[in-house]
Amino acid sequence: MLPFLIMKSMMPCNLSVKRIIVLSHYLFATVKYILQIWTMITKIFYISRNLLFQLTRTSFLYAMIFYKSSDN
């Protein structure tokens, strides 16, 4: 939608104040939407990174317990 708005705003025409306000509203809404998506992606990455760390740590602990129990 953003490329369409940019293309539409670059066309030679007389933009009224109302059209400029509407266009700026669409642009602001698009930027806000992109930032919300970016925030969600970073939260998902952070959660998955923590889960991977916990899984690796737990696997290592079980491997150490298994190794020590097979030592006897």
Phi, psi and omega per residue, in radians:
M1 nan -0.623 -3.131
L2 -1.086 -0.784 3.092
P3 -1.065 -0.622 3.106
F4 -1.116 -0.745 3.129
L5 -1.141 -0.703 3.114
I6 -1.131 -0.793 3.136
M7 -1.075 -0.736 -3.123
K8 -1.160 -0.643 -3.120
S9 -1.305 -0.368 -3.134
M10 -1.516 -0.159 3.120
M11 -1.196 2.485 3.128
P12 -1.212 1.867 3.106
C13 -2.732 2.908 3.105
N14 -1.666 1.893 3.133
L15 -1.460 2.233 3.069
S16 -1.449 2.978 3.127
V17 -1.098 -0.665 -3.137
K18 -1.121 -0.734 3.129
R19 -1.156 -0.652 3.113
I20 -1.144 -0.693 3.111
I21 -1.132 -0.756 3.127
V22 -1.121 -0.753 3.138
L23 -1.113 -0.737 3.123
S24 -1.176 -0.586 3.076
H25 -1.123 -0.787 3.106
Y26 -1.089 -0.710 3.134
L27 -1.138 -0.769 3.111
F28 -1.102 -0.747 3.138
A29 -1.110 -0.668 3.124
T30 -1.157 -0.776 3.119
V31 -1.112 -0.723 3.122
K32 -1.096 -0.721 3.130
Y33 -1.130 -0.748 3.124
I34 -1.107 -0.713 3.115
L35 -1.153 -0.638 3.092
Q36 -1.140 -0.725 3.108
I37 -1.117 -0.756 3.131
W38 -1.075 -0.725 3.115
T39 -1.099 -0.737 3.136
M40 -1.127 -0.726 3.139
I41 -1.118 -0.751 -3.140
T42 -1.167 -0.618 3.081
K43 -1.146 -0.737 3.119
I44 -1.095 -0.741 3.126
F45 -1.097 -0.745 -3.136
Y46 -1.108 -0.767 3.135
I47 -1.133 -0.788 -3.119
S48 -1.155 -0.616 3.098
R49 -1.127 -0.731 3.113
N50 -1.171 -0.676 3.106
L51 -1.139 -0.710 3.108
L52 -1.112 -0.710 3.105
F53 -1.089 -0.786 3.140
Q54 -1.122 -0.711 3.127
L55 -1.111 -0.760 3.120
T56 -1.116 -0.753 -3.137
R57 -1.114 -0.787 3.136
T58 -1.128 -0.748 3.125
S59 -1.083 -0.728 3.122
F60 -1.116 -0.726 3.126
L61 -1.107 -0.765 3.098
Y62 -1.115 -0.667 3.119
A63 -1.126 -0.703 3.118
M64 -1.153 -0.724 3.111
I65 -1.108 -0.774 3.133
F66 -1.109 -0.725 -3.137
Y67 -1.137 -0.740 -3.128
K68 -1.227 -0.608 -3.140
S69 -1.281 -0.510 3.115
S70 -1.438 -0.171 3.129
D71 -1.271 -0.535 -3.072
N72 -1.324 nan nan
